[in-house]
């Protein structure tokens, strides 16, 4: 059987975290017993961590990373590194805000051996037109800078072989702010065997969104410079 690590960052999600963790933990049923649900929670100022610790007493496959940095990106980097070092065969990443649907996971899992990565595509977004526009701009930037066409660069619903992640983890600093976008760019640029599948994406039902539009703008300006640096180190594959 394949070992699956479901990983998610968390920050001030006391309104959502118990429901989300229980729903995603249920997706481990029938999987290899070594499979885990790993939540990175550091910096929360509400009761998120206490709720997680309580759930850990009940859910034996739940693990908590509490020593990561506060920001979303560094948490993802820590989670990916942890899953790979733990010898997971597959790593699935989602967020802890309840916007993704665990019932859609099994369709991804059934196709795991067909692709090295299967990434969600959000044709309809419940989090507003402004965020949908940001995603379109990101995809345009990836096209102009890296020459790749992707329908969704940053969806928090992605199943990846750990061997694929390991090929690119060391290319990004541990504190990189937007690793999912850059991993998508790498996968597409180097013509890895990936595919995109439509998923639903709900409106946030509660909790605090740690990344707002002003922050996105600042991150975008910085990302442009970083993208240029990354691109300068990348050679187009032959064939």
C-alpha positions, 0 to 999 in steps of 0.5 A: 500500500502507498503511504499518504501524508495529508499536510495543511498549514493552520493559522487562527482557524479555531472556527474551522479546525476541528471540522476540517481535521476530522473530515480530512482524517477520514480520508486516511481510512483504508490507506496504509496505517503509516499514513498521516494527517500533519498540521503545521500550527505556529503563531496562532493567537486563538485556540487553534493549537489547543483544539489540535492537541485535543484532537490528537488524543483521539485521532491517532494518525494526526501529527502537529508541527508547532515549531515552524514559522508563522507564515503560510509559505514557510509552513508549507515548506516545512510540511513538504520536507517533513513528509518527504523525510518521513518516507511518504509515497504521496503528499497531498496538500490542502488548507485548514480553512474549509474551502476545499471539499474532502469528498473530492479527494478520492478521485485524485487518489484513484489516479495517483499512479497515472501522474506525478502530480494532480493539481486542483483547478478552481473554475469557480471561486467562492472567495471573491472576484478579486482573488480570482483576478489575482490568480489570473495575473499569476498565471499570466506572469508564469507564462511571460516569465517561464513560458508555461501555461497553467490554469491554476498555479496556487490551488491548495488541493494537490496530490504529488509523489514525494519523489517529485517534490524532492527533486525541487524542494532544495531549489527554494529557500525554507522561508519562501512565501509562495512555494506552491506557485513556484512548484507548479512553475517548475513542474510545467517548465520541466514537463513533468507528468502532471494534470489539472482537475476541476475542484470546487472552492467554497467561501470561507465559513469562519476564521481569519484569512492571513493574506489580504489584497494589500499583502498580495500586492506586496508579495507580487512585487517581490515575486516578480524579482524572485521569478526572474532570479529563478528563471535565470537558473533554469534551462529548458529541457531538450525535446 
